[in-house]
Amino acid sequence: MNQKEQLQEKLKEIDRILRDTYQDHTEIGVLSGISGLALFQFYYGKLLGEESNTDVGAEMLSLVIQKINEGYSYHTFCTGISGAAWAMELLKQEGFIDLDTDALFSELDDFLVASMERTQSEIVFYDFLHGSIGVGYYFLKRYQNTQSAVLKTRYKKILLRIVAALDESAQKDSETARWESFLIKEDGLRGFNLSLSHGISSIINFLSRLVIYDDFYTEVKDLLQQSVRYVLSLKSIDTSSTSAFPNWVTLESEKSDNTRLAWCYGDLGVGLSLWKAGKALNNISLSETAIAVLVHSTQRRDLAEAKVIDAGLCHGTFGIMHIYNYMYTETQEVAFKEAADFWMQEALNMAVHKNGHAGYMQWKAGETNGWKKESNLLEGIAGIGLSIISYLAPFDTQWDECLLMS
């Protein structure tokens, strides 16, 4: 069986498992809940030209709406309402579903704004997965897609409030801006997190998506440039180092080292966000720096050194593969294609868990046996399946916008 046939078989297994188990899920967000499983069904249906998958995807979305109507009230992008609503907006944008989202979601706006503002006094205010940047990402999608001038004005005001809160909470000097957060909350360790999942790279990525619109350019440009300069100030000058950037810097200016190769933390997420900023600002030098950082990362092929244990998108082999595959489509840089192919094979090699989903299990440090089955998009087989679809598909896929990529 060649690699393409292996991948097609994996998709069949993932499809079967998600169909059989989606009703067991309690969360609805795009990264850890049912709406992320629905994304897989719609894109897989498009790959196959098969309506039954879109029917299952529609059933999943109906379950999401039912849960909201029954009182589901968690607001975050990862697990909650903003992520689920974002996924439906994307599916409508892609032509998979026909929903009057202006009527359906505008009633949620006040709840989401209130939920978001409750976190603004917290030190983790800007967290993408669980904080205000994630909710703001939903409002950006509504701003982009709404057919109502009244709603567009409302979303503009909400997004400008987020930018103002970021500007106010930033620690600035004459050139840079940075945001403090808990690095290890259990230990009370605080500092400046660079990651894409929880840190400053997600702010850069978010601001890069705003600055291209006239409605936000004036308020966003300086803040974006200042945050980029802060991240670049931390870039290692040691070309022999495997990583260009630390995971974080403590309040005492101590830098973490030995960063992993992953979407969540490390050079891949930082490089992606610098790439987005370079494109948005039409800054060729910044774009070239981002490419150089990411090309340098392709040299990391030892799984132990790169701290790669499992296969999921968050911190596993399929996530690494998908980032390199995405950057190849962006740049046509051969090093990215070669790295994507390498990590795809490593990802297939990890399908060794007889009790897993399609051979895959997620490594959970600190749990009794370490390994658990996972279905969701961020860490489980729905995300693995979506990355395989993007690798095989003759059409563009936009689902990875939920990972701050497309």
PLY file of the C-alpha trace (Angstrom):
ply
format ascii 1.0
element vertex 406
property float x
property float y
property float z
element edge 405
property int vertex1
property int vertex2
end_header
0.00 0.00 0.00
1.53 3.34 -1.04
1.41 6.47 1.09
-1.64 7.97 -0.63
-3.58 4.76 -0.10
-2.52 4.68 3.55
-3.77 8.22 4.02
-7.06 7.45 2.33
-7.54 4.46 4.65
-6.81 6.68 7.65
-9.51 9.08 6.52
-12.02 6.24 6.27
-11.19 5.09 9.81
-11.40 8.63 11.19
-14.73 9.21 9.46
-16.21 6.04 10.94
-15.02 6.81 14.47
-16.27 10.42 14.43
-19.68 9.35 13.12
-19.97 6.78 15.88
-18.80 8.94 18.78
-19.62 12.61 18.15
-22.74 12.52 20.33
-20.57 11.64 23.33
-18.83 15.03 23.22
-19.89 17.65 25.73
-17.91 20.63 24.40
-18.88 22.57 21.29
-15.88 24.80 20.44
-14.01 24.45 17.17
-10.71 23.24 18.64
-11.90 20.86 21.33
-15.57 20.31 20.56
-18.23 19.09 18.17
-17.99 21.96 15.68
-14.40 20.94 14.92
-15.60 17.42 14.12
-18.14 18.95 11.76
-15.37 20.73 9.86
-13.83 17.34 9.13
-17.11 15.97 7.80
-17.73 18.86 5.41
-14.20 18.92 4.01
-14.05 15.13 3.73
-17.38 15.19 1.91
-15.92 17.70 -0.55
-12.83 15.53 -1.07
-14.98 12.47 -1.80
-17.88 14.25 -3.50
-20.03 12.43 -0.95
-23.22 14.00 0.44
-23.52 11.63 3.39
-20.57 13.32 5.06
-22.15 16.75 4.72
-25.35 15.30 6.17
-23.43 14.05 9.20
-21.72 17.44 9.49
-25.11 19.14 9.49
-26.29 16.78 12.24
-23.25 17.75 14.30
-24.02 21.45 13.89
-27.62 20.83 14.89
-26.36 19.22 18.09
-24.17 22.27 18.74
-27.14 24.64 18.36
-29.26 22.37 20.55
-26.65 22.50 23.31
-26.55 26.31 23.16
-30.34 26.48 23.32
-30.27 24.15 26.31
-27.98 26.48 28.22
-24.39 25.73 27.21
-22.65 28.93 28.27
-18.89 28.52 27.99
-17.67 31.33 25.75
-14.13 30.51 24.62
-12.83 29.86 21.11
-11.30 26.51 22.00
-14.20 24.89 23.82
-17.13 27.23 23.66
-19.70 29.30 21.81
-17.37 31.73 20.04
-15.43 28.85 18.49
-18.57 26.99 17.45
-20.11 30.12 15.91
-16.80 30.88 14.15
-16.83 27.38 12.63
-20.33 27.89 11.26
-19.30 31.24 9.81
-16.38 29.57 8.07
-18.59 26.79 6.70
-21.00 29.38 5.34
-18.11 31.34 3.83
-16.85 28.16 2.16
-20.29 27.42 0.71
-20.89 24.27 2.77
-23.97 25.52 4.64
-26.66 28.14 4.11
-27.46 29.80 7.44
-28.73 33.29 8.22
-25.87 33.86 10.63
-26.74 37.53 11.03
-30.03 36.49 12.60
-28.66 33.43 14.38
-25.53 34.90 15.98
-26.26 38.56 16.57
-28.27 37.52 19.64
-25.07 36.01 21.08
-23.06 39.20 20.74
-23.91 40.77 24.11
-23.20 37.53 25.95
-19.83 37.09 24.26
-18.81 40.70 24.81
-19.71 40.45 28.50
-17.85 37.16 28.84
-14.82 38.60 27.11
-14.75 41.75 29.20
-14.86 39.72 32.41
-11.41 38.41 31.50
-9.91 41.80 30.71
-8.87 42.39 34.29
-7.16 39.01 34.40
-3.53 38.51 33.53
-4.45 35.97 30.84
-6.74 38.44 29.07
-5.29 37.96 25.61
-5.03 34.15 25.51
-6.12 32.87 22.08
-7.46 29.48 23.12
-9.25 30.53 26.29
-9.33 34.33 26.45
-10.30 37.51 24.69
-8.21 37.17 21.55
-10.11 33.99 20.68
-13.49 35.68 21.18
-12.19 38.65 19.22
-11.27 36.27 16.41
-14.94 35.31 16.18
-15.96 38.97 16.03
-13.43 39.53 13.23
-15.07 36.74 11.23
-18.49 38.33 11.82
-17.08 41.72 10.75
-15.78 40.13 7.55
-18.93 38.18 6.70
-21.96 40.11 7.92
-24.36 41.44 5.31
-25.70 44.09 7.70
-24.18 47.57 7.80
-25.51 48.01 11.32
-23.86 44.80 12.52
-20.61 45.63 10.72
-20.46 48.90 12.64
-21.16 47.03 15.88
-18.34 44.56 15.21
-15.97 47.36 14.27
-16.61 49.00 17.66
-16.11 45.71 19.53
-12.82 45.03 17.73
-11.57 48.55 18.37
-12.35 48.06 22.06
-10.19 44.93 22.04
-7.35 46.83 20.36
-7.69 49.66 22.89
-7.57 47.15 25.77
-4.45 45.57 24.28
-2.84 48.96 23.86
-3.66 49.93 27.43
-2.45 46.67 28.96
0.81 46.51 26.98
4.12 47.20 28.65
5.91 49.59 26.29
9.19 51.34 25.81
10.16 53.65 22.95
10.26 50.79 20.43
8.45 47.71 21.70
5.23 46.42 23.25
4.75 43.21 25.25
2.08 41.63 27.42
2.58 39.97 30.78
0.89 36.69 31.65
1.24 33.63 33.84
3.85 31.31 32.40
3.30 28.52 34.93
0.22 29.48 36.91
0.62 26.74 39.51
4.05 28.14 40.44
2.99 31.77 40.15
5.65 32.26 37.45
4.92 35.34 35.35
6.53 36.92 32.33
6.14 37.31 28.61
4.86 34.32 26.63
5.83 34.23 22.93
3.65 31.28 21.91
0.97 31.12 19.24
-1.46 29.25 21.47
-1.37 31.53 24.51
1.06 34.37 23.93
2.32 37.36 22.00
2.54 35.56 18.66
-1.24 35.20 18.71
-1.59 38.95 19.31
0.71 39.69 16.37
-1.29 37.26 14.24
-4.62 38.81 15.28
-3.45 42.39 14.73
-2.05 41.40 11.34
-5.54 40.34 10.29
-6.99 43.67 11.45
-4.41 46.07 10.05
-5.32 45.29 6.43
-8.70 47.03 6.90
-9.03 50.81 6.77
-11.36 50.61 9.78
-8.48 49.46 11.99
-5.24 50.53 10.29
-4.60 53.71 12.27
-5.24 52.12 15.68
-3.40 48.88 14.94
-0.30 49.65 12.88
1.98 51.05 15.60
0.96 48.41 18.15
1.60 45.64 15.64
5.02 47.00 14.72
5.96 47.45 18.38
4.99 43.87 19.25
6.92 42.53 16.26
10.01 44.48 17.34
9.76 42.97 20.83
9.66 39.43 19.49
12.52 40.09 17.08
14.59 41.50 19.96
14.55 38.02 21.48
15.82 36.24 18.37
18.97 34.24 19.05
22.14 35.31 17.27
23.58 31.81 17.74
23.09 30.17 14.33
24.07 26.79 15.78
21.04 26.81 18.09
18.14 24.61 17.01
15.63 27.29 18.05
15.61 30.96 17.13
13.24 32.09 19.90
12.57 31.14 23.52
9.13 29.99 24.66
8.99 32.86 27.12
10.91 35.41 29.15
10.33 35.74 32.89
9.94 39.05 34.72
13.58 38.57 35.77
14.57 38.35 32.06
15.35 34.64 32.21
14.63 32.91 28.91
13.30 29.40 28.52
15.40 27.17 26.31
15.03 23.86 24.49
11.80 24.86 22.75
9.78 22.17 21.03
8.92 21.92 17.34
5.17 22.41 17.36
2.22 24.63 16.50
1.57 25.64 20.11
5.02 26.71 21.28
8.30 27.42 19.55
9.63 28.76 16.27
6.83 27.42 14.07
4.14 29.55 15.71
6.40 32.59 16.02
7.52 32.26 12.41
3.94 31.91 11.17
2.89 35.10 12.92
5.91 37.05 11.70
5.06 35.85 8.20
1.48 37.12 8.59
2.76 40.46 9.87
5.26 40.81 7.05
2.55 40.26 4.46
0.05 42.56 6.17
2.58 45.39 6.55
4.15 44.78 3.13
7.46 44.48 4.95
9.73 42.37 2.74
12.54 42.24 5.31
10.19 40.88 7.98
8.79 38.29 5.56
12.31 37.16 4.70
13.16 36.88 8.40
10.08 34.73 8.99
10.98 32.43 6.10
14.56 32.12 7.34
13.38 31.17 10.84
11.02 28.53 9.46
13.55 27.15 6.96
16.09 26.83 9.79
13.53 24.84 11.76
13.24 22.27 8.96
16.66 20.94 9.96
15.15 19.51 13.14
14.40 15.89 12.24
15.15 14.10 15.53
11.86 13.49 17.36
13.43 13.38 20.81
15.36 16.61 20.29
12.22 18.30 18.89
10.17 16.97 21.84
7.65 15.28 19.53
5.78 12.44 21.22
2.36 12.12 19.56
0.65 12.95 16.26
-1.94 15.66 16.93
-1.99 19.20 15.52
-1.21 21.04 18.74
2.21 19.58 19.45
2.57 16.51 17.25
3.75 15.30 13.86
0.65 16.18 11.84
0.75 19.73 13.18
4.38 20.12 12.12
3.64 18.60 8.72
0.67 20.86 8.15
2.58 24.05 8.96
5.33 23.16 6.51
2.77 22.16 3.89
0.99 25.49 4.38
4.23 27.46 4.10
5.10 25.61 0.91
1.83 26.74 -0.64
2.61 30.29 0.54
6.22 30.49 -0.68
7.03 27.51 -2.95
10.17 27.09 -0.86
11.41 23.54 -1.54
12.70 23.07 2.01
9.12 23.31 3.27
7.87 20.65 0.86
10.68 18.29 1.84
9.98 18.86 5.53
6.23 18.32 5.06
6.87 15.01 3.32
9.30 13.91 6.05
6.88 14.70 8.86
3.97 13.08 7.04
5.86 9.81 7.00
6.76 10.19 10.67
3.09 10.87 11.38
2.04 7.67 9.65
4.70 5.77 11.57
3.01 6.82 14.81
-0.22 4.93 14.08
0.80 2.06 16.35
-1.79 2.17 19.14
-4.07 -0.85 18.83
-6.52 0.65 21.31
-6.36 4.11 19.77
-8.42 5.96 17.17
-7.13 4.96 13.73
-3.94 3.89 15.49
-3.44 7.23 17.25
-3.48 8.30 20.87
-2.62 11.57 22.58
0.17 11.76 25.15
-1.09 13.35 28.37
1.78 14.05 30.73
0.92 13.43 34.35
-1.95 11.02 33.71
-1.85 7.45 35.00
-0.81 5.69 31.82
0.13 8.76 29.74
-1.89 7.84 26.63
-5.55 8.54 25.87
-7.85 8.44 22.86
-8.82 11.87 21.53
-11.20 12.87 18.75
-11.08 16.65 18.68
-9.45 18.98 16.16
-6.63 20.41 18.26
-5.19 17.22 19.72
-7.12 14.33 18.18
-8.10 12.55 15.00
-10.44 15.24 13.60
-7.41 17.52 13.22
-5.28 14.66 11.91
-7.96 13.96 9.31
-8.24 17.61 8.27
-4.48 17.87 7.80
-4.52 14.73 5.64
-7.34 16.23 3.55
-5.29 19.40 2.99
-2.27 17.29 2.03
-4.26 15.32 -0.54
-6.88 17.78 -1.78
-6.69 19.39 -5.25
-8.54 22.39 -3.79
-7.67 25.05 -1.19
-8.80 24.41 2.37
-9.45 27.20 4.86
-10.22 25.20 8.00
-6.73 25.91 9.42
-7.72 29.53 9.89
-8.87 28.24 13.28
-5.17 27.66 14.01
-4.27 31.22 12.93
-2.85 29.97 9.64
-4.89 30.59 6.45
0 1
1 2
2 3
3 4
4 5
5 6
6 7
7 8
8 9
9 10
10 11
11 12
12 13
13 14
14 15
15 16
16 17
17 18
18 19
19 20
20 21
21 22
22 23
23 24
24 25
25 26
26 27
27 28
28 29
29 30
30 31
31 32
32 33
33 34
34 35
35 36
36 37
37 38
38 39
39 40
40 41
41 42
42 43
43 44
44 45
45 46
46 47
47 48
48 49
49 50
50 51
51 52
52 53
53 54
54 55
55 56
56 57
57 58
58 59
59 60
60 61
61 62
62 63
63 64
64 65
65 66
66 67
67 68
68 69
69 70
70 71
71 72
72 73
73 74
74 75
75 76
76 77
77 78
78 79
79 80
80 81
81 82
82 83
83 84
84 85
85 86
86 87
87 88
88 89
89 90
90 91
91 92
92 93
93 94
94 95
95 96
96 97
97 98
98 99
99 100
100 101
101 102
102 103
103 104
104 105
105 106
106 107
107 108
108 109
109 110
110 111
111 112
112 113
113 114
114 115
115 116
116 117
117 118
118 119
119 120
120 121
121 122
122 123
123 124
124 125
125 126
126 127
127 128
128 129
129 130
130 131
131 132
132 133
133 134
134 135
135 136
136 137
137 138
138 139
139 140
140 141
141 142
142 143
143 144
144 145
145 146
146 147
147 148
148 149
149 150
150 151
151 152
152 153
153 154
154 155
155 156
156 157
157 158
158 159
159 160
160 161
161 162
162 163
163 164
164 165
165 166
166 167
167 168
168 169
169 170
170 171
171 172
172 173
173 174
174 175
175 176
176 177
177 178
178 179
179 180
180 181
181 182
182 183
183 184
184 185
185 186
186 187
187 188
188 189
189 190
190 191
191 192
192 193
193 194
194 195
195 196
196 197
197 198
198 199
199 200
200 201
201 202
202 203
203 204
204 205
205 206
206 207
207 208
208 209
209 210
210 211
211 212
212 213
213 214
214 215
215 216
216 217
217 218
218 219
219 220
220 221
221 222
222 223
223 224
224 225
225 226
226 227
227 228
228 229
229 230
230 231
231 232
232 233
233 234
234 235
235 236
236 237
237 238
238 239
239 240
240 241
241 242
242 243
243 244
244 245
245 246
246 247
247 248
248 249
249 250
250 251
251 252
252 253
253 254
254 255
255 256
256 257
257 258
258 259
259 260
260 261
261 262
262 263
263 264
264 265
265 266
266 267
267 268
268 269
269 270
270 271
271 272
272 273
273 274
274 275
275 276
276 277
277 278
278 279
279 280
280 281
281 282
282 283
283 284
284 285
285 286
286 287
287 288
288 289
289 290
290 291
291 292
292 293
293 294
294 295
295 296
296 297
297 298
298 299
299 300
300 301
301 302
302 303
303 304
304 305
305 306
306 307
307 308
308 309
309 310
310 311
311 312
312 313
313 314
314 315
315 316
316 317
317 318
318 319
319 320
320 321
321 322
322 323
323 324
324 325
325 326
326 327
327 328
328 329
329 330
330 331
331 332
332 333
333 334
334 335
335 336
336 337
337 338
338 339
339 340
340 341
341 342
342 343
343 344
344 345
345 346
346 347
347 348
348 349
349 350
350 351
351 352
352 353
353 354
354 355
355 356
356 357
357 358
358 359
359 360
360 361
361 362
362 363
363 364
364 365
365 366
366 367
367 368
368 369
369 370
370 371
371 372
372 373
373 374
374 375
375 376
376 377
377 378
378 379
379 380
380 381
381 382
382 383
383 384
384 385
385 386
386 387
387 388
388 389
389 390
390 391
391 392
392 393
393 394
394 395
395 396
396 397
397 398
398 399
399 400
400 401
401 402
402 403
403 404
404 405
